[in-house]
């Protein structure tokens, strides 16, 4: 089993862990962390499969590079929405928003 | 900062899964993972060898680093859309612009109402670290033309310096000034302008003429770095200010 295959297998294992977390977790932040683990697993598999012997395929690398930044932005947006849910959720019960 | 969050309503409505469901789910996921590993192990090389195609056309791209060539020349349409996605997220999170903020500076020293006692060691470290990070960002941007590096890495390093500065507790950023809007949209604006000008002159939107390719790529990368760094820092700062508002810091 080559090094790339080991990385692939680890990435798929991480993907499984993340998927389990998304379905099982009830806390919204836990779900978000699980989604992130799934995303990073996909990046890992992409990077590992990009290598064919000595040559490295630059296209998956470019995709992962922009993907990381977009994933960070998406996570920030989700956190922002989660915080808004919390603030508004409290507000509807007659408590002050903060 | 998110440890204090409780989503009680959420937990009450959805409820936790039973142990049987969890075990079945775990078995299903393990089966899926095993079949995926088997699929990757048994799959051969990808038939169209894109690496060879990129290597063959690298001389036409204007840069020497294949990843940068793919990002900003061969597949620059993708990168353009990624920058647009980042801008959409920034617009969603951006605070409203205040008319009273005219003439305010972006980075200012937070003297009034500061519950944190600034750590002198951290502040002295930041004096060295922040200029060094900005210098490193510029280096990464420049070196992206022929070795690993580029706009995204440079922006991440510069945004990291901003995060360190805001965690130091002494400095604050004024996100409500109009310069922030300009800085976060500058990358997309320059990218689209380059594409449109190119379309008028050569007839194709993002296929740069070979003589000017490296100049155009550097131009786009520089402004994209500014935008991505601003947006990443904005995301962090806004979430931080919402998650621990000034009054709750010492609880």
Interface residues (C-beta under 8 A of the other chain):
Chain A: X5 X8 X9 X12 X13 X15 X16 X19 X20 X23 X24 X26 X27 X28 X29 X45 X49 X52 X55 X56 X57 X58 X59 X61 X62 X63 X65 X66 X68 X69 X70 X72 X73 X74 X76 X77 X79 X80 X82 X83 X85 X86 X87 X89 X98
Chain B: X2 X5 X6 X7 X9 X10 X11 X14 X15 X16 X17 X22 X25 X26 X29 X30 X32 X33 X36 X37 X40 X41 X45 X46 X49 X50 X51 X52 X54 X55 X66 X67 X69 X70 X71 X75 X78 X79 X82 X85 X86 X89 X90 X92 X93 X150 X152 X153 X155 X156 X228 X231 X232 X235 X236 X238 X239 X242 X243 X245
